[in-house]
Amino acid sequence: MTVTAPLTTTVLPVLTEYCSPVVGQVITPGDAETLATSLKAIADPTRLRLVSLVAAHEDQEACVCDLTEPVGLSQPTVSHHLKILVEAGILSREQRGRWAYYRLIPDSLTDLARLITP
């Protein structure tokens, strides 16, 4: 699931005269599921650090071989974390020979922030 697609919102009716009215737009169930997946992906300290490391590299792209030492984990463990970030739509992956390169998907983090900002 990715967060890069435009998300839709639904305006809910006032339920009763005793409830406070909903005056803003509410996220749809499907968009909430997508958002939850993305937030779970970056909620892990290692994955959050990996996103930061990729974003700090030139062109916001890094080889997995450049990410293992800074986080102090083995290449298979780092690759597992990166896979989760790819599945969440935060990073993209490109295989180049023996190594995989990861790139921050433009606006993926901005889109996440926009969804949780009133």
PAMARKOL-18200 format. One record per atom (N, C-alpha, C): x negated, y negated, z; residue in one letter; residue number from 1. Coordinates in steps of 0.02 Angstrom, whole numbers, always signed. Each point is the difference from the previous one (the first is absolute). Layout:
# residues N
X Y Z A NUM
...
//
This chain:
# residues 118
-42 +58 +0 M 1
+42 -58 +0 M 1
-44 -62 +0 M 1
+21 -51 -37 T 2
-38 -61 -2 T 2
+43 -59 +21 T 2
-34 -53 +17 V 3
+35 -60 +22 V 3
-2 -54 -54 V 3
-28 +15 -57 T 4
-10 -50 -51 T 4
+62 -17 -39 T 4
+51 +44 -1 A 5
+62 -14 -35 A 5
+40 -52 +38 A 5
+39 -42 -36 P 6
+41 -49 +34 P 6
+50 +36 +46 P 6
+8 -26 +60 L 7
+45 +31 +48 L 7
+65 -39 +3 L 7
+54 +36 +13 T 8
+65 -32 +2 T 8
+24 -5 +72 T 8
+44 -48 +12 T 9
+28 -9 +66 T 9
+76 -2 -7 T 9
+34 +12 +55 T 10
+72 +1 +1 T 10
+25 -47 +54 T 10
+50 -40 -16 V 11
+31 -43 +50 V 11
+57 +40 +30 V 11
+1 +7 +67 L 12
+50 +38 +35 L 12
+57 -46 +24 L 12
+62 +26 +0 P 13
+56 -41 +24 P 13
-1 -4 +77 P 13
+34 -50 +26 V 14
+9 -6 +73 V 14
+46 +57 +21 V 14
-20 +39 +51 L 15
+38 +59 +19 L 15
+62 -17 +42 L 15
-7 -43 +49 T 16
+57 -20 +41 T 16
-12 -72 +22 T 16
+51 -30 +27 E 17
-7 -69 +23 E 17
-44 -4 +62 E 17
-14 +57 +34 Y 18
-39 +0 +61 Y 18
-75 +10 -14 Y 18
-17 +22 -58 C 19
-70 +11 -18 C 19
-28 -64 -30 C 19
-64 -10 +12 S 20
-31 -58 -33 S 20
-7 +16 -74 S 20
+12 -48 -43 P 21
+0 +14 -72 P 21
-71 +10 -26 P 21
-6 +40 -52 V 22
-62 +9 -36 V 22
-3 -57 -49 V 22
-50 -42 +6 V 23
-4 -59 -43 V 23
-57 +3 -51 V 23
-41 +52 +5 G 24
-54 +9 -47 G 24
+8 +64 -40 G 24
-48 +14 -40 Q 25
+2 +61 -40 Q 25
-32 +57 +40 Q 25
+28 +60 -9 V 26
-22 +58 +37 V 26
-32 +49 -50 V 26
-55 +31 +21 I 27
-35 +48 -43 I 27
+44 +61 -11 I 27
-2 +27 -60 T 28
+40 +60 -15 T 28
-31 +62 +32 T 28
+38 +53 +8 P 29
-28 +62 +29 P 29
-59 +27 -40 P 29
+5 -2 -66 G 30
-55 +25 -42 G 30
-63 -41 +7 G 30
+10 -66 +1 D 31
-58 -45 +8 D 31
-30 +7 +70 D 31
+42 +12 +50 A 32
-25 +11 +68 A 32
-43 +62 +3 A 32
+20 +52 -36 E 33
-39 +62 -2 E 33
-68 -12 -33 E 33
+0 -36 -55 T 34
-62 -17 -35 T 34
-45 -42 +45 T 34
+28 -50 +31 L 35
-38 -43 +44 L 35
-29 +39 +59 L 35
+39 +44 +30 A 36
-23 +40 +57 A 36
-59 +43 -20 A 36
+2 +29 -59 T 37
-55 +42 -25 T 37
-64 -42 -6 T 37
+6 -59 -27 S 38
-58 -44 -9 S 38
-27 -23 +67 S 38
+45 -19 +46 L 39
-23 -23 +65 L 39
-32 +56 +40 L 39
+26 +62 -7 K 40
-32 +57 +34 K 40
-70 +11 -27 K 40
-8 -11 -66 A 41
-65 +11 -31 A 41
-52 -49 +27 A 41
+18 -62 +9 I 42
-50 -49 +24 I 42
-1 -6 +76 I 42
+44 +35 +34 A 43
+2 -3 +73 A 43
-58 +38 +32 A 43
-32 +44 -37 D 44
-57 +38 +26 D 44
-62 -45 -2 D 44
-38 -4 +55 P 45
-58 -44 +2 P 45
-52 +15 -54 P 45
-12 +63 -16 T 46
-49 +17 -52 T 46
+26 -23 -68 T 46
+63 +12 -14 R 47
+27 -21 -65 R 47
+3 -76 -6 R 47
+15 -34 +53 L 48
+0 -73 -1 L 48
-71 -26 -14 L 48
-49 +32 +29 R 49
-69 -19 -12 R 49
-20 +15 -73 R 49
+23 +57 -27 L 50
-16 +16 -69 L 50
+31 -51 -48 L 50
+60 -22 +13 V 51
+31 -52 -42 V 51
-42 -63 +4 V 51
-22 -18 +59 S 52
-41 -59 +9 S 52
-67 +7 -37 S 52
-30 +58 +3 L 53
-64 +12 -35 L 53
+9 -4 -75 L 53
+52 +31 -26 V 54
+12 -3 -73 V 54
+12 -72 -21 V 54
+41 -36 +38 A 55
+15 -69 -17 A 55
-62 -45 +2 A 55
-48 +17 +42 A 56
-61 -40 +7 A 56
-52 +14 -54 A 56
+8 +56 -37 H 57
-47 +15 -54 H 57
+14 -43 -61 H 57
-51 -7 -42 E 58
+8 -37 -62 E 58
+57 +30 -41 E 58
+42 -43 -27 D 59
+59 +20 -39 D 59
+49 +42 +40 D 59
-5 -2 +66 Q 60
+44 +38 +45 Q 60
+3 +74 -21 Q 60
-60 +27 -14 E 61
-7 +69 -22 E 61
-61 +31 +33 E 61
+7 +63 +23 A 62
-57 +33 +32 A 62
+1 +74 -14 A 62
-59 +28 -4 C 63
-9 +73 -8 C 63
+8 +32 +69 C 63
+29 +59 +1 V 64
+7 +35 +64 V 64
-69 +10 +32 V 64
-51 +5 -40 C 65
-68 +9 +27 C 65
-24 -61 +39 C 65
+30 -58 -14 D 66
-19 -61 +36 D 66
+42 -11 +63 D 66
+50 +42 +11 L 67
+46 -10 +55 L 67
-11 +46 +59 L 67
-37 +54 -10 T 68
-8 +50 +53 T 68
-43 -26 +58 T 68
-57 -30 -15 E 69
-45 -24 +53 E 69
+31 -55 +43 E 69
+32 -51 -30 P 70
+29 -53 +42 P 70
+53 +24 +50 P 70
+38 +52 -18 V 71
+51 +24 +47 V 71
-25 +59 +42 V 71
-59 +26 -17 G 72
-31 +53 +40 G 72
+36 +67 -3 G 72
+30 +14 -58 L 73
+35 +63 -10 L 73
-27 +36 -61 L 73
+14 +65 -4 S 74
-23 +39 -57 S 74
+39 -20 -63 S 74
-29 +16 -58 Q 75
+32 -17 -64 Q 75
+69 +33 -6 Q 75
+9 +64 +18 P 76
+68 +29 -5 P 76
+51 -35 +44 P 76
-20 -22 +59 T 77
+46 -35 +45 T 77
+18 -68 -28 T 77
-50 -36 -25 V 78
+13 -65 -31 V 78
+45 +8 -61 V 78
-13 +51 -41 S 79
+42 +12 -59 S 79
+72 +14 +20 S 79
+10 +36 +54 H 80
+68 +14 +24 H 80
+35 -66 +19 H 80
-34 -43 +36 H 81
+29 -65 +19 H 81
+15 -42 -63 H 81
-45 +0 -48 L 82
+10 -38 -61 L 82
+59 +27 -40 L 82
+9 +66 +0 K 83
+57 +31 -35 K 83
+66 -27 +28 K 83
+4 -6 +66 I 84
+60 -25 +31 I 84
+13 -73 -21 I 84
-53 -39 -4 L 85
+7 -70 -22 L 85
+21 -5 -73 L 85
-24 +47 -41 V 86
+21 +2 -71 V 86
+74 +18 -4 V 86
+21 +51 +37 E 87
+70 +22 -1 E 87
+47 -55 +26 E 87
-25 -43 +43 A 88
+41 -55 +27 A 88
+1 -60 -46 A 88
-38 +2 -55 G 89
+1 -55 -48 G 89
-44 -59 +19 G 89
-47 +11 +44 I 90
-44 -54 +22 I 90
-65 -1 -39 I 90
-25 +59 -16 L 91
-61 +7 -41 L 91
+16 +41 -63 L 91
-40 -10 -52 S 92
+2 +43 -58 S 92
-65 +39 -2 S 92
+0 +56 -36 R 93
-59 +43 -2 R 93
-19 +14 -73 R 93
-65 -2 -15 E 94
-25 +16 -66 E 94
-60 +46 +7 E 94
+2 +57 -33 Q 95
-55 +47 +2 Q 95
-52 -21 -53 Q 95
-63 -6 +21 R 96
-54 -16 -46 R 96
-55 +50 +13 R 96
-3 +50 -42 G 97
-49 +53 +9 G 97
+13 +36 +66 G 97
-51 +2 +42 R 98
+5 +37 +63 R 98
+37 -39 +54 R 98
+2 -67 -5 W 99
+27 -41 +54 W 99
+67 -31 -18 W 99
+39 -11 +53 A 100
+64 -35 -8 A 100
-10 -73 +23 A 100
+29 -44 -38 Y 101
-2 -72 +16 Y 101
+70 -23 +19 Y 101
+4 -41 +51 Y 102
+63 -24 +26 Y 102
+3 -75 -7 Y 102
+59 -24 -20 R 103
+11 -71 -11 R 103
+63 -21 +37 R 103
-3 -58 +31 L 104
+59 -29 +32 L 104
+50 -19 -54 L 104
+62 +24 +6 I 105
+52 -18 -48 I 105
+19 -72 +12 I 105
-4 -42 -53 P 106
+16 -71 +9 P 106
+69 -10 +32 P 106
+3 -44 +48 D 107
+61 -20 +34 D 107
+33 +53 +43 D 107
-31 +60 +7 S 108
+32 +51 +41 S 108
+6 -22 +73 S 108
-52 -30 +27 L 109
+4 -23 +70 L 109
+44 -62 +6 L 109
-1 -43 -50 T 110
+44 -59 +0 T 110
+73 +22 -1 T 110
+15 +50 -40 D 111
+69 +26 -4 D 111
+22 +28 +67 D 111
-44 +36 +34 L 112
+16 +26 +66 L 112
+14 -56 +49 L 112
-42 -50 +0 A 113
+9 -57 +46 A 113
+65 -37 -15 A 113
+16 -8 -63 R 114
+61 -35 -20 R 114
+62 +36 +26 R 114
-1 +66 +1 L 115
+58 +39 +22 L 115
+12 -5 +76 L 115
-52 -14 +37 I 116
+10 -2 +73 I 116
-2 -72 +27 I 116
-1 -48 -46 T 117
+1 -70 +20 T 117
+70 -28 -10 T 117
+28 -31 +52 P 118
+68 -27 -7 P 118
+5 -55 -51 P 118
//
